[in-house]
Amino acid sequence: MFKRHRLDLGDDSPSKKRPSDERDRDRDRDREERSRDRDRDRDRDRDGDRDVKSSVVPNSLAAGSGGFLKQTPIQQPINPFTNLPHTPRYHEIMKKRLQLPVWEYRERFTDILMCNQSFVLVGETGSGKTTQIPQWCVDMVRSMPGPKRAVACTQPRRVAAMSVAQRVADEMDVMLGQEVGYSIRFEDCSSPKTLLKYMTDGMLLREAMNDPLLERYGVIILDEAHERTLATDILMGVLKEVVRQRADLKVIVMSATLDAGKFQVYFDNCPLLTIPGRTHPVEIFYTPEPERDYLEAAIRTVIQIHMCEVDEGDLLLFLTGQEVPLLRFCSTKARLNDLCHCPLQVESLLVTAISKASAQQRAGRAGRTCPGKCFRLYTEKAYKTEMQDNTYPEILRSNLGSVVLQLKKLGIDDLVHFDFMDPPAPETLMRALELLNYLAALNDGGDLTELGSMMAEFPLDPQLAKMVIASCEFNCSNEILSITAMLSVPQCFVRPTEAKKVADESKMRFAHIDGDHMTLLNVYHAFKQNHDSTQWCYENFVNYRSLMSADNVRQQLSRIMDRFNLPRKSTEFSNRDYYTNIRRALVTGFFMQIAHLERTGHYLTVKDNQVVQLHPSTVLDHKPEWVLYNEFVLTTKNYIRTCTDIKPEW
């Protein structure tokens, strides 16, 4: 048992450090070994117990309402999902599962679920709600008469969806991707056999566009609802209407904070079940004075803990994310990462305080297995006076272009009267409608056009989706697919502190005279020409994981294009218009993000008249008269990043 420590910088975004390729290979190797062990165990058990397999009926738990509770999983000799004997590892895990606090409430949970279409569950840190509740729901759905349906459990974060799915697959003694799977943007690890799917909230919303009543699912769980992400808020509004039309659908809203009254009221005063967590005492320490440099303070505190603490243990350190891909407007100036609207009518990445609820939840992680300590690198006064009680809903501080497009695709035309838990300001909706009208996704009457309907099918920002579709007219859809994929993944260029000069020289070998978008295209082409080589990536200071992710994204976007019979083609490389066509296609999506060079040597954005400079990371070695940019970055100066030289007549 380790003593745990947790450092809290008060940051509202998780660290975005990418693990090394070597660590990824070790993790994949561990998974393969677990899979082989499981297969060996099953083969051994199958050979020794063939008579047992034939004597058990997998659906024997389906006797009547709530009959799935009559036998605890540890009493089942045969895995009902595979019809094979359970492996020894399953029984080891099961003993630990039964010790989770949530198991004491299983019968009560079932009674509430059977008698209500929707209810709110508050499970404190360490209660086991995220892993156990969905499994109980699977048992319930399998026991019910009628069509066999699956269970969906949404997560706000991609990593959580993947890691929890792996854990639950181990607990259910099945292979990940079969009975238990996950679905995140650009990656679907599931199959027709999947009974329990963990997914990001955005992916379930995307499923609703093609299946408005979500007929595939018998139970839908919105986990971590207290985070109030944009997609979760939209999902709650959609599901509230779906349960009125589907009496057989169950909706569970799960939260880790005690302030769940708002969810209850929103879902027509539905029942509330509170499950305590299994946490040990956590000592909380504050800094006596505000820290000027949080990263330096964090490093200093970590070193002090290692030098002064007697007991062994682990450290969990929360840091701000260094960048968010595809945000057009970023700030790294203040204290915590958050998304909000500003007068420029673009998204900005600002640094603001987390909520008290988030701080409390983070502190609880230090006491899951034994007593721990939480070092908050902000003052107690800041905690009490500067932090809100709960997280400010993302829907009130975000660009709603993608959301409005999805709602229109769902057939929801009256956006002003849509049942939002916290309605956004009408002017925010109007700005989103204006953007979509400029992109020709909506007509002048606000109705979805054929182009807009097609754009909604792409899991992309509306501007990128428009660019991909329009690229077919310029005979460069293959190249635009590659550029879009590269823009959809984390930064591919690696710049180690100890080798900045060498890394910069390596980057310039890929540089294109027209700008950064063509440079990204060069990197992707070189990666594929070198057969996805990890060694090549290492030697050229580019991130292998980012490029593999881009390759995966490109394949999925290609499949969507094929579904709509959009041609994937290229202009001949020898043609003088090869790069011109690509740049013209870029303009079709980002014509509102153009800047003009002024006599002062600075650029002026066309839409908002903001004075900006080219970001130092650009490969442009000259200042074109007109540039298209992908991001607006705020640090000590106003910068535009990922820029390409264009012509005004385009």
C-alpha positions as CSV (number, residue, x, y, z in Angstrom):
1,M,0.0,0.0,0.0
2,F,1.5,3.3,-1.1
3,K,1.1,6.7,0.4
4,R,-0.3,9.0,-2.3
5,H,0.4,12.7,-2.9
6,R,-1.4,15.0,-5.2
7,L,-0.2,18.4,-6.4
8,D,-2.8,20.8,-7.6
9,L,-1.9,23.8,-9.6
10,G,-5.5,24.9,-9.8
11,D,-5.5,24.2,-13.5
12,D,-8.6,23.4,-15.4
13,S,-7.1,21.2,-18.0
14,P,-5.2,18.0,-17.7
15,S,-1.6,17.6,-18.7
16,K,-1.2,16.8,-22.4
17,K,2.2,15.2,-22.2
18,R,2.5,12.5,-24.8
19,P,4.0,9.2,-23.6
20,S,7.1,8.1,-25.4
21,D,7.0,5.5,-28.2
22,E,8.9,3.1,-26.0
23,R,6.3,3.4,-23.2
24,D,3.5,2.8,-25.8
25,R,5.2,-0.3,-27.1
26,D,5.6,-1.6,-23.5
27,R,1.9,-1.0,-22.9
28,D,0.9,-2.7,-26.2
29,R,3.1,-5.6,-25.3
30,D,1.5,-5.9,-21.8
31,R,-1.9,-6.0,-23.4
32,E,-0.9,-8.7,-25.9
33,E,0.5,-10.8,-23.0
34,R,-2.7,-10.4,-21.1
35,S,-4.7,-11.4,-24.1
36,R,-2.5,-14.5,-24.6
37,D,-2.8,-15.4,-20.9
38,R,-6.6,-15.1,-21.1
39,D,-6.7,-17.3,-24.2
40,R,-4.5,-19.9,-22.6
41,D,-6.7,-20.0,-19.5
42,R,-9.8,-20.4,-21.6
43,D,-8.3,-23.2,-23.7
44,R,-7.2,-25.0,-20.5
45,D,-10.6,-24.6,-18.9
46,R,-12.4,-25.6,-22.0
47,D,-10.5,-28.8,-22.3
48,G,-11.1,-29.7,-18.6
49,D,-14.7,-28.6,-18.3
50,R,-16.5,-29.2,-21.5
51,D,-19.5,-30.8,-19.7
52,V,-19.9,-27.6,-17.6
53,K,-20.2,-25.5,-20.6
54,S,-23.2,-27.4,-22.0
55,S,-25.0,-27.4,-18.7
56,V,-25.3,-23.7,-18.3
57,V,-27.8,-21.5,-20.2
58,P,-26.3,-18.0,-20.6
59,N,-29.7,-16.3,-20.3
60,S,-30.7,-18.2,-17.1
61,L,-30.5,-14.9,-15.3
62,A,-33.4,-13.5,-17.3
63,A,-36.2,-14.7,-15.1
64,G,-38.4,-11.8,-14.4
65,S,-37.9,-8.2,-13.6
66,G,-34.7,-7.8,-11.5
67,G,-33.9,-11.5,-11.8
68,F,-30.4,-10.7,-12.9
69,L,-29.6,-10.0,-9.2
70,K,-30.4,-13.4,-7.9
71,Q,-26.9,-14.7,-8.5
72,T,-23.8,-12.6,-7.9
73,P,-21.2,-12.8,-10.7
74,I,-18.7,-14.6,-8.5
75,Q,-21.1,-17.5,-8.2
76,Q,-21.3,-17.9,-12.0
77,P,-18.9,-20.7,-13.1
78,I,-19.4,-19.9,-16.8
79,N,-18.9,-16.5,-18.4
80,P,-22.4,-15.6,-19.8
81,F,-20.8,-13.5,-22.5
82,T,-18.4,-16.1,-24.0
83,N,-20.0,-19.4,-22.7
84,L,-16.5,-20.3,-21.4
85,P,-15.3,-20.9,-17.9
86,H,-14.0,-17.8,-16.1
87,T,-10.2,-17.4,-16.0
88,P,-8.5,-17.3,-12.6
89,R,-7.7,-13.6,-13.1
90,Y,-11.5,-12.9,-13.3
91,H,-12.0,-14.3,-9.8
92,E,-9.1,-12.3,-8.4
93,I,-10.5,-9.1,-9.9
94,M,-14.0,-10.0,-8.7
95,K,-12.9,-10.2,-5.1
96,K,-11.7,-6.6,-5.3
97,R,-14.8,-5.4,-7.1
98,L,-17.0,-6.7,-4.3
99,Q,-15.1,-4.5,-1.9
100,L,-16.1,-1.3,-3.7
101,P,-18.7,0.8,-1.8
102,V,-21.1,0.8,-4.7
103,W,-21.8,-2.9,-4.3
104,E,-23.7,-2.2,-1.0
105,Y,-26.2,-0.2,-3.1
106,R,-26.8,-2.7,-6.0
107,E,-30.2,-3.8,-5.0
108,R,-31.4,-0.2,-4.3
109,F,-29.9,0.9,-7.6
110,T,-31.8,-1.8,-9.4
111,D,-35.1,-0.9,-7.7
112,I,-34.8,2.7,-8.7
113,L,-33.8,1.8,-12.3
114,M,-36.6,-0.6,-12.8
115,C,-39.2,1.9,-11.6
116,N,-37.9,5.1,-13.3
117,Q,-36.9,6.1,-16.8
118,S,-34.3,8.5,-15.5
119,F,-32.5,9.2,-12.3
120,V,-29.4,10.9,-10.9
121,L,-26.6,9.1,-9.2
122,V,-24.0,10.8,-7.1
123,G,-20.9,8.6,-6.6
124,E,-18.1,10.1,-4.7
125,T,-14.4,9.5,-5.5
126,G,-13.5,5.8,-5.2
127,S,-17.1,4.5,-5.1
128,G,-16.7,2.4,-8.3
129,K,-19.6,3.9,-10.1
130,T,-17.9,4.3,-13.5
131,T,-16.9,0.6,-13.8
132,Q,-19.7,-1.2,-11.9
133,I,-22.9,0.6,-12.7
134,P,-22.6,0.1,-16.5
135,Q,-22.0,-3.7,-15.9
136,W,-25.2,-3.9,-13.8
137,C,-27.0,-2.2,-16.6
138,V,-25.7,-4.8,-19.1
139,D,-27.1,-7.5,-16.9
140,M,-30.4,-5.8,-16.7
141,V,-30.7,-5.2,-20.5
142,R,-29.9,-8.8,-21.2
143,S,-32.6,-10.0,-18.8
144,M,-35.3,-7.9,-20.3
145,P,-37.7,-9.3,-23.0
146,G,-37.8,-7.8,-26.5
147,P,-35.0,-6.7,-28.7
148,K,-31.5,-7.0,-27.2
149,R,-30.0,-3.6,-26.7
150,A,-26.6,-2.3,-25.6
151,V,-25.5,0.1,-22.9
152,A,-23.7,3.4,-23.6
153,C,-21.6,5.2,-21.0
154,T,-20.3,8.6,-22.0
155,Q,-17.1,10.2,-20.7
156,P,-15.9,13.8,-21.2
157,R,-12.4,12.7,-22.1
158,R,-11.0,10.3,-24.7
159,V,-8.4,8.8,-22.4
160,A,-11.0,8.0,-19.8
161,A,-13.2,6.2,-22.4
162,M,-10.3,4.0,-23.5
163,S,-8.8,3.2,-20.1
164,V,-12.1,2.5,-18.4
165,A,-13.2,0.3,-21.3
166,Q,-10.0,-1.8,-21.0
167,R,-10.6,-2.2,-17.2
168,V,-14.2,-3.2,-17.6
169,A,-13.3,-5.7,-20.3
170,D,-10.8,-7.3,-17.9
171,E,-13.5,-7.3,-15.1
172,M,-16.0,-9.0,-17.5
173,D,-13.3,-11.4,-18.7
174,V,-13.9,-10.5,-22.4
175,M,-11.7,-9.1,-25.1
176,L,-11.7,-5.3,-25.6
177,G,-13.5,-4.5,-28.8
178,Q,-15.9,-7.4,-28.5
179,E,-18.6,-7.4,-25.7
180,V,-17.0,-4.3,-24.3
181,G,-15.7,-1.5,-26.5
182,Y,-15.1,2.2,-26.8
183,S,-15.7,4.9,-29.4
184,I,-13.8,8.2,-29.6
185,R,-13.3,10.7,-32.4
186,F,-11.4,9.0,-35.3
187,E,-11.2,5.6,-33.4
188,D,-13.9,3.0,-33.0
189,C,-12.9,-0.1,-31.0
190,S,-16.3,-2.0,-31.0
191,S,-18.1,-4.6,-32.9
192,P,-21.7,-5.8,-33.6
193,K,-21.3,-8.0,-30.5
194,T,-20.6,-5.0,-28.2
195,L,-23.0,-4.8,-25.3
196,L,-21.3,-2.1,-23.4
197,K,-19.7,0.9,-25.1
198,Y,-17.7,3.6,-23.4
199,M,-17.6,6.7,-25.6
200,T,-17.0,10.4,-25.5
201,D,-20.1,12.4,-25.2
202,G,-19.5,13.9,-28.7
203,M,-19.6,10.5,-30.3
204,L,-23.0,9.6,-28.8
205,L,-24.3,12.9,-30.1
206,R,-22.9,12.0,-33.5
207,E,-24.7,8.6,-33.3
208,A,-28.0,10.5,-32.6
209,M,-27.7,12.3,-35.9
210,N,-28.1,9.0,-37.7
211,D,-30.4,7.3,-35.1
212,P,-32.4,10.1,-33.5
213,L,-34.1,7.8,-31.0
214,L,-30.9,5.9,-30.2
215,E,-32.7,2.6,-30.7
216,R,-29.6,0.6,-30.3
217,Y,-29.4,1.4,-26.6
218,G,-31.5,0.3,-23.7
219,V,-29.6,2.3,-21.1
220,I,-27.6,5.5,-21.6
221,I,-25.3,6.7,-18.8
222,L,-23.9,10.2,-18.8
223,D,-20.9,10.0,-16.5
224,E,-19.0,13.0,-15.1
225,A,-22.0,15.1,-15.9
226,H,-20.9,17.7,-13.3
227,E,-18.2,18.8,-15.8
228,R,-20.9,20.2,-18.0
229,T,-19.1,19.8,-21.3
230,L,-20.7,21.2,-24.4
231,A,-21.7,17.8,-25.8
232,T,-23.1,16.5,-22.4
233,D,-25.4,19.5,-22.1
234,I,-26.7,19.0,-25.7
235,L,-27.1,15.3,-25.0
236,M,-29.2,16.0,-21.9
237,G,-31.5,18.1,-24.0
238,V,-31.7,15.5,-26.7
239,L,-32.2,12.5,-24.2
240,K,-34.9,14.4,-22.3
241,E,-37.0,14.4,-25.5
242,V,-36.0,10.8,-26.5
243,V,-37.3,9.3,-23.2
244,R,-40.6,10.9,-23.9
245,Q,-40.8,9.0,-27.1
246,R,-39.2,5.7,-25.9
247,A,-40.7,4.2,-22.8
248,D,-38.1,1.4,-22.8
249,L,-35.1,3.7,-22.6
250,K,-33.3,4.3,-19.2
251,V,-31.1,7.4,-18.7
252,I,-28.7,7.7,-15.7
253,V,-26.9,10.9,-15.0
254,M,-23.8,10.3,-12.9
255,S,-21.9,13.0,-11.0
256,A,-19.0,13.0,-8.6
257,T,-20.2,16.2,-6.8
258,L,-23.0,16.5,-4.3
259,D,-24.6,19.5,-6.1
260,A,-26.9,17.3,-8.2
261,G,-30.2,19.1,-7.5
262,K,-30.1,20.9,-10.8
263,F,-29.9,17.6,-12.7
264,Q,-32.9,16.3,-10.7
265,V,-35.0,19.4,-11.5
266,Y,-34.0,19.3,-15.2
267,F,-35.1,15.6,-15.5
268,D,-38.6,16.3,-14.1
269,N,-37.6,15.8,-10.4
270,C,-36.3,12.3,-11.0
271,P,-34.9,10.2,-8.0
272,L,-31.5,10.7,-6.6
273,L,-29.2,8.0,-5.3
274,T,-26.0,9.0,-3.3
275,I,-23.2,6.5,-2.9
276,P,-20.3,7.4,-0.6
277,G,-16.7,6.9,-1.8
278,R,-14.1,4.8,-0.1
279,T,-11.5,7.5,0.7
280,H,-9.0,7.8,3.4
281,P,-8.1,11.0,5.2
282,V,-6.3,13.6,3.0
283,E,-4.2,16.4,4.5
284,I,-4.6,19.6,2.5
285,F,-1.8,22.2,2.3
286,Y,-2.0,25.7,0.8
287,T,0.8,28.1,-0.1
288,P,1.1,31.1,2.2
289,E,1.6,33.5,-0.7
290,P,0.5,33.3,-4.4
291,E,3.0,31.6,-6.7
292,R,4.4,33.6,-9.6
293,D,5.7,30.6,-11.5
294,Y,3.4,27.5,-10.9
295,L,5.6,25.1,-12.9
296,E,8.7,26.0,-10.9
297,A,6.7,25.8,-7.6
298,A,5.5,22.3,-8.7
299,I,9.0,21.1,-9.4
300,R,10.2,22.5,-6.2
301,T,7.4,20.8,-4.2
302,V,7.9,17.5,-5.9
303,I,11.7,17.5,-5.0
304,Q,10.9,18.4,-1.4
305,I,8.4,15.5,-1.1
306,H,10.9,13.1,-2.5
307,M,13.6,14.3,-0.1
308,C,11.5,14.7,3.1
309,E,8.8,12.1,3.0
310,V,9.7,8.9,4.7
311,D,7.0,6.6,3.3
312,E,7.0,5.4,-0.2
313,G,4.3,6.5,-2.5
314,D,3.2,8.0,-5.8
315,L,2.8,11.6,-6.9
316,L,-0.1,12.8,-9.1
317,L,0.6,16.3,-10.5
318,F,-2.0,18.4,-12.4
319,L,-0.6,20.7,-15.0
320,T,-2.0,23.1,-17.6
321,G,-2.2,21.8,-21.1
322,Q,0.3,23.4,-23.4
323,E,-1.8,23.6,-26.5
324,V,-5.2,22.6,-27.8
325,P,-5.3,21.5,-31.5
326,L,-7.7,23.3,-33.9
327,L,-8.5,26.2,-31.5
328,R,-8.2,29.3,-33.6
329,F,-7.5,31.7,-30.7
330,C,-5.2,30.8,-27.8
331,S,-3.8,32.4,-24.6
332,T,-1.0,31.1,-22.4
333,K,-0.8,34.2,-20.3
334,A,-2.6,33.6,-17.0
335,R,-3.4,30.8,-14.6
336,L,-5.6,28.0,-15.9
337,N,-6.8,26.8,-19.2
338,D,-10.5,27.4,-20.1
339,L,-12.5,28.1,-23.2
340,C,-14.6,31.2,-23.4
341,H,-16.0,33.8,-25.8
342,C,-14.4,37.2,-26.3
343,P,-15.4,40.3,-28.3
344,L,-13.4,39.0,-31.2
345,Q,-16.0,36.3,-31.8
346,V,-13.5,33.6,-31.9
347,E,-12.6,30.9,-29.5
348,S,-9.9,31.7,-27.0
349,L,-7.9,29.5,-24.6
350,L,-7.8,31.5,-21.4
351,V,-6.4,30.6,-18.1
352,T,-9.0,30.8,-15.3
353,A,-9.6,29.3,-11.9
354,I,-11.0,25.8,-11.5
355,S,-14.1,25.3,-9.3
356,K,-14.2,24.2,-5.7
357,A,-15.9,21.0,-6.7
358,S,-13.0,20.2,-9.1
359,A,-10.5,21.0,-6.4
360,Q,-12.3,18.7,-3.9
361,Q,-12.5,15.9,-6.4
362,R,-8.8,16.1,-7.2
363,A,-7.9,16.1,-3.5
364,G,-9.9,12.9,-3.1
365,R,-7.6,11.0,-5.5
366,A,-4.8,11.2,-3.0
367,G,-6.9,9.1,-0.5
368,R,-8.2,6.3,-2.6
369,T,-6.0,3.5,-1.2
370,C,-4.5,5.0,1.9
371,P,-4.1,8.3,3.8
372,G,-2.6,11.0,1.5
373,K,-1.6,14.6,1.2
374,C,-2.8,17.3,-1.3
375,F,-0.5,20.3,-1.9
376,R,-2.5,23.1,-3.4
377,L,-0.2,25.6,-5.1
378,Y,-2.5,28.5,-4.4
379,T,-3.6,30.3,-1.2
380,E,-6.5,29.3,1.0
381,K,-7.9,32.7,0.5
382,A,-7.9,32.1,-3.3
383,Y,-9.7,28.9,-2.8
384,K,-12.4,30.5,-0.7
385,T,-12.9,33.8,-2.6
386,E,-11.8,33.3,-6.2
387,M,-13.1,29.8,-7.1
388,Q,-16.7,29.2,-8.1
389,D,-18.6,26.4,-6.3
390,N,-19.1,24.4,-9.6
391,T,-17.7,24.4,-13.1
392,Y,-19.1,27.1,-15.4
393,P,-21.0,25.3,-18.2
394,E,-19.0,25.1,-21.4
395,I,-22.0,25.9,-23.4
396,L,-21.9,29.5,-22.0
397,R,-18.3,30.0,-23.0
398,S,-17.8,28.3,-26.3
399,N,-18.2,28.8,-30.0
400,L,-21.4,27.0,-31.0
401,G,-20.8,26.5,-34.7
402,S,-20.4,22.7,-34.5
403,V,-23.3,22.4,-32.0
404,V,-25.8,24.3,-34.1
405,L,-24.8,22.3,-37.2
406,Q,-25.4,19.0,-35.2
407,L,-28.7,20.2,-33.8
408,K,-29.9,21.2,-37.3
409,K,-28.9,17.7,-38.5
410,L,-31.0,16.3,-35.6
411,G,-34.0,18.2,-37.0
412,I,-34.0,20.7,-34.2
413,D,-34.8,24.0,-35.9
414,D,-36.1,26.1,-33.0
415,L,-32.7,26.6,-31.3
416,V,-33.9,29.5,-29.1
417,H,-36.5,27.3,-27.4
418,F,-34.4,24.1,-27.3
419,D,-34.5,22.7,-23.7
420,F,-30.9,23.7,-22.7
421,M,-30.2,23.3,-19.0
422,D,-28.4,26.6,-19.2
423,P,-29.5,28.4,-22.3
424,P,-26.7,30.3,-24.2
425,A,-27.0,33.9,-25.0
426,P,-29.1,34.5,-28.2
427,E,-26.3,36.5,-29.7
428,T,-24.0,33.5,-29.3
429,L,-26.4,31.4,-31.3
430,M,-26.8,34.1,-33.9
431,R,-23.0,34.2,-34.4
432,A,-23.0,30.5,-35.0
433,L,-25.9,30.7,-37.4
434,E,-24.0,33.6,-39.2
435,L,-20.8,31.4,-39.5
436,L,-22.7,28.5,-40.9
437,N,-24.6,30.7,-43.4
438,Y,-21.2,32.1,-44.6
439,L,-20.0,28.5,-45.1
440,A,-23.2,27.7,-47.1
441,A,-24.2,25.1,-44.5
442,L,-27.4,27.0,-43.8
443,N,-29.5,29.0,-46.3
444,D,-30.7,32.5,-45.6
445,G,-33.8,31.1,-43.9
446,G,-31.6,29.2,-41.4
447,D,-32.4,25.8,-42.9
448,L,-29.8,23.1,-43.4
449,T,-28.6,22.9,-47.0
450,E,-27.5,19.7,-48.7
451,L,-23.9,20.8,-48.2
452,G,-24.6,21.5,-44.5
453,S,-26.1,18.0,-44.1
454,M,-22.9,16.5,-45.6
455,M,-20.7,18.7,-43.4
456,A,-22.4,17.5,-40.3
457,E,-21.3,14.0,-41.0
458,F,-17.7,14.9,-40.7
459,P,-16.3,14.9,-37.1
460,L,-14.6,18.2,-37.8
461,D,-14.9,21.9,-37.2
462,P,-17.4,23.3,-39.8
463,Q,-14.6,25.2,-41.6
464,L,-12.5,22.1,-42.0
465,A,-15.5,20.1,-43.2
466,K,-16.3,22.7,-45.8
467,M,-12.7,22.7,-47.0
468,V,-12.6,18.9,-47.4
469,I,-15.8,18.8,-49.4
470,A,-14.8,21.8,-51.6
471,S,-11.4,20.3,-52.3
472,C,-13.0,18.0,-54.9
473,E,-13.7,21.0,-57.1
474,F,-10.0,21.8,-57.1
475,N,-8.8,18.3,-57.8
476,C,-6.8,18.1,-54.6
477,S,-9.0,16.2,-52.1
478,N,-6.2,13.7,-51.4
479,E,-3.9,16.5,-50.3
480,I,-6.6,18.3,-48.3
481,L,-7.4,15.1,-46.5
482,S,-3.8,14.8,-45.4
483,I,-3.6,18.4,-44.3
484,T,-6.9,18.2,-42.4
485,A,-5.6,15.0,-40.7
486,M,-2.4,16.7,-39.7
487,L,-4.4,19.7,-38.3
488,S,-6.6,17.3,-36.3
489,V,-3.8,15.8,-34.2
490,P,-1.3,17.2,-31.7
491,Q,1.7,19.1,-33.0
492,C,4.0,16.7,-35.0
493,F,7.3,18.6,-34.6
494,V,9.4,17.7,-31.6
495,R,11.8,20.4,-30.2
496,P,13.8,19.0,-27.3
497,T,15.3,21.6,-25.0
498,E,18.8,20.1,-25.4
499,A,18.5,20.0,-29.3
500,K,16.5,23.0,-30.3
501,K,18.9,24.0,-33.1
502,V,19.1,20.6,-34.7
503,A,15.3,20.2,-34.4
504,D,14.7,23.5,-36.1
505,E,17.1,22.6,-38.9
506,S,15.3,19.3,-39.4
507,K,12.0,21.1,-39.6
508,M,13.3,23.5,-42.3
509,R,14.1,20.5,-44.4
510,F,10.3,20.0,-44.8
511,A,9.6,23.7,-45.2
512,H,7.6,24.9,-48.2
513,I,7.8,28.4,-49.6
514,D,4.0,28.8,-49.6
515,G,3.8,28.2,-45.8
516,D,2.9,25.9,-43.0
517,H,0.0,23.9,-44.4
518,M,2.2,22.7,-47.3
519,T,4.9,21.9,-44.8
520,L,2.6,19.7,-42.9
521,L,1.7,18.0,-46.2
522,N,5.4,17.4,-46.9
523,V,5.9,15.8,-43.5
524,Y,3.0,13.4,-44.0
525,H,4.2,12.4,-47.5
526,A,7.7,11.8,-46.2
527,F,6.4,9.7,-43.4
528,K,4.4,7.5,-45.7
529,Q,7.3,7.3,-48.2
530,N,9.5,6.0,-45.3
531,H,6.9,3.3,-44.5
532,D,5.7,4.7,-41.2
533,S,9.2,4.2,-39.7
534,T,9.7,5.1,-36.0
535,Q,13.4,5.4,-36.6
536,W,12.8,8.0,-39.4
537,C,10.6,10.0,-37.0
538,Y,13.3,9.9,-34.3
539,E,16.0,11.1,-36.8
540,N,13.8,13.9,-38.2
541,F,12.4,15.2,-34.9
542,V,8.8,14.4,-35.6
543,N,6.3,12.7,-33.3
544,Y,5.5,9.1,-34.4
545,R,2.2,8.9,-32.4
546,S,0.9,12.2,-34.0
547,L,1.7,11.0,-37.5
548,M,0.1,7.6,-36.9
549,S,-3.0,9.3,-35.5
550,A,-3.1,11.6,-38.5
551,D,-2.9,8.5,-40.8
552,N,-5.9,7.0,-38.9
553,V,-7.8,10.2,-39.1
554,R,-7.2,10.4,-42.8
555,Q,-8.5,6.9,-43.4
556,Q,-11.7,7.6,-41.5
557,L,-12.3,10.9,-43.4
558,S,-11.7,9.0,-46.6
559,R,-14.4,6.5,-45.7
560,I,-16.8,9.3,-45.1
561,M,-16.0,10.8,-48.5
562,D,-16.5,7.5,-50.1
563,R,-19.9,7.2,-48.5
564,F,-21.0,10.4,-50.1
565,N,-19.3,9.5,-53.4
566,L,-17.0,12.5,-53.1
567,P,-14.0,11.8,-55.5
568,R,-10.6,11.5,-54.0
569,K,-8.2,12.8,-56.5
570,S,-5.0,14.9,-57.0
571,T,-3.7,17.3,-59.6
572,E,-0.6,16.0,-61.3
573,F,2.4,17.0,-59.3
574,S,4.1,18.3,-62.5
575,N,1.2,20.6,-63.1
576,R,2.0,24.2,-62.2
577,D,-1.4,24.5,-60.4
578,Y,-0.6,21.6,-58.0
579,Y,0.0,23.8,-54.9
580,T,-2.2,26.6,-56.2
581,N,-5.2,24.3,-56.1
582,I,-4.5,23.2,-52.6
583,R,-4.2,26.8,-51.4
584,R,-7.5,27.8,-53.1
585,A,-9.2,24.9,-51.4
586,L,-7.9,26.1,-48.0
587,V,-9.5,29.5,-48.7
588,T,-13.0,27.9,-49.2
589,G,-13.0,26.9,-45.5
590,F,-10.9,29.7,-43.9
591,F,-11.8,32.8,-45.9
592,M,-12.9,34.5,-42.6
593,Q,-9.3,34.0,-41.2
594,I,-7.3,36.2,-43.6
595,A,-4.8,38.9,-42.7
596,H,-3.3,41.7,-44.8
597,L,0.3,43.0,-44.5
598,E,0.3,46.7,-43.5
599,R,2.9,49.4,-44.1
600,T,4.0,49.1,-40.5
601,G,5.2,45.5,-41.1
602,H,2.3,44.1,-39.0
603,Y,-0.7,42.2,-40.3
604,L,-4.3,43.2,-39.9
605,T,-7.0,40.6,-39.7
606,V,-9.7,41.2,-42.3
607,K,-12.7,40.2,-40.1
608,D,-11.8,41.9,-36.8
609,N,-9.2,44.4,-37.7
610,Q,-6.7,43.0,-35.1
611,V,-3.1,43.9,-35.4
612,V,-1.1,40.7,-35.4
613,Q,2.3,39.2,-36.3
614,L,3.4,35.9,-37.9
615,H,4.1,33.4,-35.1
616,P,7.9,32.6,-34.7
617,S,7.2,28.9,-35.5
618,T,6.1,29.6,-39.1
619,V,8.3,28.4,-41.9
620,L,7.5,31.5,-44.0
621,D,10.9,33.3,-44.6
622,H,9.1,36.3,-46.1
623,K,6.0,38.4,-45.4
624,P,3.4,37.7,-48.1
625,E,0.8,40.5,-48.7
626,W,-2.1,38.2,-47.8
627,V,-2.0,35.1,-45.5
628,L,-4.5,32.6,-44.3
629,Y,-4.1,31.5,-40.7
630,N,-5.4,28.6,-38.7
631,E,-4.9,29.9,-35.2
632,F,-4.9,33.3,-33.4
633,V,-2.5,33.0,-30.5
634,L,-2.2,35.4,-27.5
635,T,0.9,35.5,-25.5
636,T,2.8,38.8,-24.9
637,K,1.8,39.7,-28.4
638,N,-0.9,38.9,-30.9
639,Y,0.2,36.1,-33.3
640,I,-1.3,34.2,-36.1
641,R,-0.1,30.6,-36.4
642,T,-0.1,27.9,-39.2
643,C,-0.1,30.4,-42.1
644,T,-0.1,30.1,-45.8
645,D,0.5,32.6,-48.6
646,I,-2.7,33.3,-50.6
647,K,-4.0,35.6,-53.4
648,P,-6.9,38.1,-52.7
649,E,-8.7,37.1,-56.0
650,W,-9.3,33.6,-54.6
